[in-house]
Amino acid sequence: MQDKQRRIPWVTASIVALTLALWSAPAAVRELCLYDRVAVLRGEVWRLWSGHLVHFSLSHLGWNLLVVGLAGAWIERAAFRARSWFAVAAPPAISLALLVFDPALRFYGGLSGAATATVAFACVSEWRRRPATGALWCAALAAVAMKIAWEYHSGKSAFSHFEGADVRNVPLSHLAGLFIGAAIGLVAGSGSASPRTRRREGNPALRTPVPPQRRLLDHETPPKPIRILQMLDPANSDELEAYP
């Protein structure tokens, strides 16, 4: 039962549920969660996370949830290392990249940057776990990079469509997601061992002690077995061997 529960992608399901709830929320709530550069610099740092949950069109929402749902479930079911803090650290890292490298961007919303980071993290983790398949995952990362390059060149989104002319694609968020996801995958590793196993391997105090072997001196001979009787039942005694 515990193994089945661990295979359920709870984090991904929670992100999808929060995104859908925010899509249906009043406009005032959505504005309170949207990435707003001025508000962030004023101290409303929660927008670094919540801004990724706000979407501007049904197409924008659908494509992002599809990619995040599939890639996020893949990461959780594969039990890659650092998957938990990746989900916490990647969104604000992307927002900080926007804050630093695009100071003209006032508002931002959408999971597309986080979706790109999720795909990159999964590809790099699979590559490190199974090096023989490295060519496949490198090709997948190259395809993502080509998509981002096309978006920079065309100024359009590859999949999402927006209704208002005042909403534009921000390929910088995708580029930041690609680098952030790949970097976390490279640094954190790719193993899928259980936390208990990793704690035991990383802590020498929890390892099974190996009894030291006593070395015999030159003048010593190996001890001979002493025959003893188990006198629990004199009529049916078992003969055992032991060493002193």
N, C-alpha and C positions, 0 to 999 in steps of 0.2 A: 504493500500500500504506500509506503514512504517513497519507493522508487517511482511509482506512478505519479505521486504528488510533485516530486521534484521535476518530472518531465513536463508538467503543465506550465506553459509560459506565462506565469502570473504577472511579471513586470510588463511584458508586451500587452497583455490583455488590459492591464490597468491604464496604460498610456492610450490605447485605443478608446477605452471607455471614457477617460477624461476628455479626450479630443472631441468625441461625439457629444458629450455633455456640454462642452463649451460652445460647440457649433449651434446648439439649441438654446443657449443662454441669452439673456437680454443684451442689447448692445452695450449698455453701461458696464456689464461684467466683462465683456470681450475687450472693451477699451482699457479696462483696468489690468488685463493680463497681457495686452499687446506689448511687444518690444518698442519702447519709446526712448530714444537716445537721451533726450532732455530729462525724462523722468528717472532713467537709470543713473545718470550723473547726479541727480538730486537725492539719490539714496534708495530708490525703489528697485532693489536688486533682484526681487523675485521675478521681475520681467525677463531676466536672463534665461530663466527656465520656462516660464509660462508663455512667453511669446511664441514658442514653437508649437503650441497647441492651438493657436488662432489661425483660421484659414479664411480666404477671401472669395472662394467660389466652390461649387460642388465638385468640379473637376479637380481643383487644387486639393480638396479634402480627400477625394476618393483615391487618387494616385498615391498620395503620401501614406494613407492608411494601408494601402495594398503593399507597398514596399516595406514599410516599418513592420507590418504584421507578419509578413513572410520572413524577412531577414531577422527580426527580433525573435520569433519563435525558433528559427534555426539556431541562433546563438544560445538560447536558453536550453533547448533540448540537447544540444551538443555539449552543454556544460563547460564552455570555454572559461578559462581563468579570467578574472577581472571583469566578468560580464556585469556584475552588480554595480561596481563603481563606474564602469563605462556608461551605463544608463544615467548615472547622476552627473558625471563630469563632462560628457561630450556636449550636451546642449548649451551650458553656460560658456564652454570654451569656444563654441561657434559664435555665440553672441559677443563675446569679448573680441574675437577676430573682426567682427563687423564694427564694433565700437572703435577699434584702433585703425583699421585699414580702410574704412569707408565712413569718414566723419560727416559726409553729406547725407547719409541715410538716416532719416528721422524715424521712420516706422518700419517694422519688419514682423512678419508672421509666417508660420508654416513649418511643417516637419521635413521639408525636402533636404535641408542641410543635415539634420539628424538621420534621415533615411540614408543619405550618402555615406555618412560616418558608420552606420550600422552595416551596410554592405561591405565597406572597406575593412572594417574590423573582422567580419566573418570570413572574408576571403583570405586575409593575412593569417588569421588563426588556423584556418584549414590548411593553408600552405605550410605553416610551421609544424602542424600536427602530422601531415602526410607530405613530406618533401617530394615524393615521387610525382605528385599531382601539381607541382608548382607551376608548370606551364599553363595549366587550365586557369588557375587563380590569377596569374599574371595577366592572362588575356582578358579576364573579367575586369580587373582593375584598369587595364588599358582602355577597355570599352567605356568605362565610367569617365576616364580622363578625356576621351574623345568627345563624349556627350557634353562635358563641361566646356571644352574648347569651342564646340559648335555654338553653345549658348552665348559665350563671350562674343563670338564673331557675328551671330545673327541678332543678338539682343532679345531673343525669344526663349520661352520655355519649351523643352523637348516634348512634354506631355500635357502639362496643365494649361488651361485657358482661363483668362480673367475677363470679367464683364466690363469693368471700368477702365478708362484710359489712364487713370492715375495710379493704377497698380502695375508694377513691372517686375520682371524676373530679376533675381539677385544671384548670379552665378558665383559670386564670392562665397556665399554660404555653402554652396556645393563643394567648391574647392577647399574651403576650410574643413568641411566634413570629411572629405577624402583624406587629407593629411592627418587630421586628428584621429580618425578611425584606424588608419594604417599605423600610425605611431603607437597608439595604445596596444594594438595587436602585436607589434614588434617588441615592445617593452614588456608587456605582461605575460607573454608566452601563450601556449595553446593547450596545455594539458587539461584533462578532464577528471583528474583524481578527486576523490571526495575530500572535504575540508579536514576530516579526521585523519586521513592518510597523509595529507600535506602537512598537518601540524606535527604528526609523529616523525615524518621524514625531516622536517626542518628543525626540530628540537631534539638535541642529543639526549636530553634527560628522559624522553619518552620512548627511546628506542629499546628494543629487547636486549638486555645485557647478555654478553657472551662470556661464560665463565673462563677464566684464564687456565691455560694448560700448564701443569707442573712439569718442568723438565727434569729428567733424571740425570744425576751426576754420573761420572765415569765409573765409579766403583759400585754403583747401585744396580740392582737387577729388578726387572719388572715384578711387582707383587703377584703372588700366586693366589688363586681364588680359595676362599675358605668355605668349606661346606658346612652349612648350618641346617638345622631341622626346624620346620615350622610345627611346633608341638601343640597346635590348637586341638588336634584330634590324633592322639597317639596311634589309633588304629589305622588312620589314613593320612599320614604325614606327607607333605610335599617337600622335596629336596630342592633347595635354592642355592645359587651361587652369588657371592658378594665379594667385594674387594674391601680390604681394611682402609 
